[in-house]
Amino acid sequence: MRIPRIYHPSQIELDTPFELDADAANHVGRVLRMTAEQELALFCGDGFDYQTVITNVTKKHVEVVAKNKISVQNESPLSIHLAQGISRGDKMDFTIQKSVELGITDITPIFTERCGVKLKGERLDKKHQQWQKIAIAACEQSGRAFVPTIHRPIEFKEFIEQKTEQLKLNLHPRASISVSSLTMPETGVRFVIGPEGGLNDQEIEAANSAGYQDILMGPRILRTETAALTLLTALQVKFGDLA
């Protein structure tokens, strides 16, 4: 049987028994119906997978002990930060999930003029927590041992005004340069993708004034979730670890 791989939110010490958190314990004990002496693979975001053995299972608690740890070497050499205009329905969830699989380092959801999603207060907090959980689940599936950060959603203007040494890009259907013309960004890349309606002219101009370079991804207009993943893939092929 395939050994389940699960995220643990705290530091893991070898040969020291500890309990899984409530969500993981429920999944292991009630969903997977695992029992004592069975093996689990855990990771906590420190770059290692921990080979663990279940020592005790009750209805609400699962105790394990880590016997060994293995360095996971599957992170891209390219740091990539996506600023994604918040989209409707499950499009945002899909973009986060697939971006993590493709090796994203950071994602900042952004509110733009044409953003049709209104979030604030408790709803915003819950949505932010949901997006981070989606990123964790994508790491569990894809084998990543570092968890990308899903930053708290902010306004578009606040994001583009952040100080950074990264190469700054903005996907634009009328741009004249493409990924193939870029040179290796030693400090990484950050790029902006608008929501379903795209960025408006004022936002594009503001991004240009903040040092964002317009970039073209072919002759066709891409949906917001397609655009983010296409540019991320192109950057990983040219500068990262996708062949």
C-alpha positions in Angstrom: 0.0 0.0 0.0 1.2 3.5 -0.8 2.4 5.3 2.3 0.3 8.5 2.9 2.2 11.8 2.9 0.8 14.4 5.2 1.7 17.9 6.4 2.5 18.6 10.1 2.5 22.3 11.1 5.1 22.0 13.8 8.8 21.1 13.9 9.4 17.3 14.0 12.1 15.7 16.2 13.4 12.2 15.6 12.6 9.5 18.1 10.2 11.8 20.0 6.5 10.7 20.1 4.1 13.5 19.1 0.4 13.8 18.1 -0.9 14.8 14.7 -3.1 17.9 14.6 -6.9 17.4 14.5 -7.3 17.5 10.7 -4.5 15.1 10.1 -5.6 12.8 12.9 -9.1 12.7 11.5 -7.8 11.8 8.0 -5.5 9.1 9.3 -7.8 7.6 11.9 -11.3 7.9 10.4 -10.8 8.4 6.6 -7.8 6.1 6.0 -8.6 3.9 9.0 -4.9 3.4 9.8 -3.7 1.5 12.8 -0.7 1.3 15.1 2.5 0.1 13.5 1.6 1.5 10.1 3.9 4.0 8.4 3.3 7.7 7.5 5.4 10.2 5.6 5.2 13.6 7.2 6.7 17.0 6.2 6.7 20.3 8.1 8.0 22.7 5.6 11.7 22.4 6.5 12.8 20.6 3.3 12.7 17.1 4.7 10.3 14.1 4.6 10.1 12.3 7.9 9.5 8.5 7.9 7.2 7.9 10.9 5.4 5.0 12.5 2.0 5.2 14.2 2.3 4.3 17.8 -1.3 4.9 19.0 -4.7 5.6 17.4 -8.0 6.6 19.2 -11.1 8.3 17.8 -9.7 11.8 18.0 -5.9 11.3 18.5 -3.1 9.8 16.5 0.4 9.5 18.0 3.4 8.9 15.8 7.2 8.8 16.2 9.7 9.8 13.4 12.4 7.3 12.8 14.3 8.9 9.9 14.3 12.1 7.8 15.2 12.4 4.1 16.2 15.7 2.3 13.8 16.5 -0.5 15.6 18.1 -3.5 12.8 19.1 -5.8 12.6 22.9 -5.4 13.1 25.0 -8.4 16.3 27.2 -8.5 14.1 30.1 -9.5 12.1 32.0 -6.9 8.7 33.1 -8.4 6.1 35.3 -6.8 2.7 35.5 -8.4 0.3 38.4 -7.7 -3.0 37.0 -8.9 -6.1 39.1 -9.3 -8.8 37.4 -7.2 -11.1 35.5 -9.5 -14.6 34.1 -9.0 -15.7 30.6 -8.2 -13.1 27.9 -8.0 -10.7 29.7 -10.5 -8.6 31.1 -7.7 -8.4 27.7 -6.0 -7.4 26.1 -9.2 -4.7 28.7 -9.9 -3.2 28.2 -6.4 -3.2 24.4 -6.6 -1.6 24.2 -10.0 0.9 27.0 -9.3 2.2 25.1 -6.3 2.5 21.9 -8.4 4.6 24.0 -10.9 6.9 25.3 -8.2 5.7 28.7 -7.2 7.4 30.2 -4.2 4.9 32.9 -3.1 1.3 34.0 -4.1 -0.3 37.3 -3.2 -4.0 37.5 -4.0 -4.7 41.1 -5.1 -7.8 43.3 -5.3 -8.0 45.2 -8.6 -10.5 47.6 -10.2 -12.2 44.8 -12.2 -12.1 42.2 -9.4 -15.6 40.9 -9.0 -15.0 39.3 -5.6 -15.7 41.2 -2.4 -14.0 39.9 0.7 -13.4 41.5 4.0 -13.3 40.8 7.7 -14.0 37.2 8.7 -14.9 36.1 5.2 -11.4 37.3 4.0 -9.7 35.5 6.9 -11.5 32.2 6.1 -10.7 32.5 2.4 -7.1 33.2 3.1 -6.9 30.1 5.4 -8.6 28.0 2.7 -6.1 29.1 0.1 -3.1 28.2 2.3 -4.7 24.8 2.9 -5.0 24.3 -0.8 -1.3 25.1 -1.2 -0.5 22.5 1.6 -2.6 19.8 -0.1 -0.8 20.5 -3.4 2.5 20.0 -1.6 1.3 16.7 -0.2 0.4 15.6 -3.6 3.4 16.9 -5.6 6.1 15.9 -3.1 7.2 19.4 -2.2 8.7 19.7 1.3 8.7 23.5 1.4 5.3 25.1 1.6 4.7 28.2 -0.6 3.4 31.3 1.3 -0.1 32.5 0.4 0.2 36.1 1.5 -2.8 37.9 2.9 -4.8 39.6 0.0 -3.9 43.2 -0.6 -4.8 46.0 -3.0 -3.0 46.0 -6.4 -1.4 49.4 -5.7 0.1 48.1 -2.4 1.6 45.1 -4.2 3.3 47.0 -7.0 4.8 49.5 -4.6 6.5 46.8 -2.6 10.3 47.1 -2.7 12.0 44.1 -4.4 15.1 43.2 -6.4 13.1 40.6 -8.4 12.5 41.0 -12.1 9.0 42.5 -12.4 6.6 41.4 -15.2 3.1 42.1 -16.2 1.3 39.9 -18.8 -0.1 42.2 -21.6 -1.6 41.1 -24.9 -0.1 44.1 -26.7 3.5 43.7 -25.3 6.4 43.4 -27.7 8.7 41.1 -25.7 8.4 37.5 -24.7 9.9 35.2 -22.1 12.5 34.0 -24.6 14.1 37.5 -24.7 14.5 37.7 -20.9 17.9 37.2 -19.2 18.4 35.1 -16.1 16.9 36.9 -13.1 19.4 36.1 -10.2 17.0 37.4 -7.6 13.9 35.7 -8.9 10.7 36.9 -10.7 7.4 38.4 -9.7 4.6 38.9 -12.1 1.1 40.3 -12.0 -2.0 38.6 -13.5 -5.3 40.5 -13.6 -8.7 39.0 -12.8 -11.3 37.9 -15.4 -11.7 41.4 -16.8 -7.9 42.0 -16.8 -6.1 45.1 -15.5 -7.5 48.4 -16.6 -5.4 51.0 -18.4 -4.6 53.0 -15.3 -3.4 49.8 -13.5 -1.2 48.8 -16.4 0.3 52.3 -16.5 0.8 52.2 -12.7 2.6 48.9 -13.0 4.9 50.3 -15.7 5.7 53.3 -13.6 6.6 50.9 -10.7 9.1 49.1 -13.0 6.9 46.2 -14.3 7.8 45.2 -17.8 5.0 44.2 -20.1 5.4 40.7 -21.5 3.6 38.7 -24.2 2.5 35.1 -24.1 1.5 34.5 -27.7 -1.1 35.8 -30.0 -4.2 34.6 -28.2 -6.1 36.1 -25.2 -5.8 33.8 -22.2 -8.2 33.4 -19.3 -6.9 34.5 -16.0 -6.2 31.0 -14.7 -4.6 30.0 -18.0 -2.4 33.1 -18.1 -0.9 32.6 -14.7 0.0 28.9 -15.3 1.2 29.6 -18.8 3.7 32.3 -17.8 4.8 30.3 -14.7 5.5 27.3 -16.9 7.4 29.4 -19.5 9.6 30.9 -16.7 10.3 27.4 -15.2 11.2 26.0 -18.6 13.6 28.9 -19.4 15.1 29.6 -16.0 13.8 26.8 -13.6 13.6 23.0 -13.6 11.0 22.1 -16.2 12.4 20.4 -19.2 
